[in-house]
Amino acid sequence: MNRRGFTLLEMIVATTIMGIAVVGLLAGITRSTRNAARLREYGRVVQLARLRMNELLADPRLPRNVVMSGPYDPAFSGGLEAGWQAQLSTFEASTVTAPGQMALDRIQLEVWWMAGTQRRTFSLDGFRPRVMKPEDFLPGAVR
């Protein structure tokens, strides 16, 4: 009698090979999902940093050499626990320091967020020109 079909041994080998392939595919999908979530989180933080930097650059009343900080509203940050810290300082001034001369201000911004239990940060620097005023030269004034 000539029978056609698979033997039990062939079925066990085929099932084992398929099991290994499925486990490999699931591991790859898990890694891809984790990477996509991390990239989405990082993109959100970069956008938060850009928005805060634009606000800081546009505000002419920022105090110099004072650390400013604050949290982000989770509704605004997409559910991330996040915050920021910034400082404005004079980056470069003319060799002749007098009212009416130009100076370059630097804003250092650091945005932080919680990724699980780990705190991560993203730093951004911005620069803006300004005209030096007489009050910049009063005793005790920080340029």
Residue pairs with C-beta under 8 A, 6 or more apart in sequence:
6 14
38 115
41 80
41 113
41 115
42 122
44 77
44 78
44 80
45 80
45 82
45 111
45 113
45 120
45 122
46 122
48 72
48 76
48 77
48 82
48 84
48 111
49 84
49 109
49 111
49 122
49 124
50 124
52 84
52 86
52 109
52 111
53 107
53 109
53 124
53 126
56 62
56 86
56 88
56 107
56 109
56 126
57 107
57 126
57 128
60 130
62 68
62 88
62 107
63 88
64 88
64 89
64 90
64 105
64 142
64 143
65 87
65 88
65 89
65 142
66 87
66 88
67 85
67 86
67 87
68 85
68 86
68 87
69 83
69 84
69 85
69 86
70 83
70 84
71 82
71 83
72 80
72 82
72 83
72 84
74 80
74 81
77 113
80 113
80 114
81 113
81 114
82 111
82 112
82 113
82 114
83 111
83 112
83 113
84 109
84 110
84 111
84 112
85 109
85 110
85 112
86 107
86 108
86 109
86 110
87 107
87 108
88 105
88 106
88 107
89 105
89 106
89 108
90 103
90 104
90 105
90 106
90 143
91 103
91 104
91 105
91 106
91 127
92 103
92 104
93 101
93 102
93 103
93 104
93 132
93 143
94 101
94 102
94 103
94 132
97 132
97 137
97 143
98 132
98 137
99 132
99 133
99 134
99 136
99 137
100 131
100 132
101 131
101 132
102 129
102 130
102 131
102 132
103 129
103 130
103 131
103 132
103 143
104 127
104 128
104 129
104 130
105 127
105 128
105 129
105 130
106 125
106 126
106 127
107 125
107 126
107 127
107 128
108 123
108 125
109 123
109 124
109 125
109 126
110 121
110 122
110 123
110 124
111 121
111 122
111 123
111 124
112 119
112 120
112 121
112 122
113 119
113 120
114 120
132 143
135 141
136 143
137 143
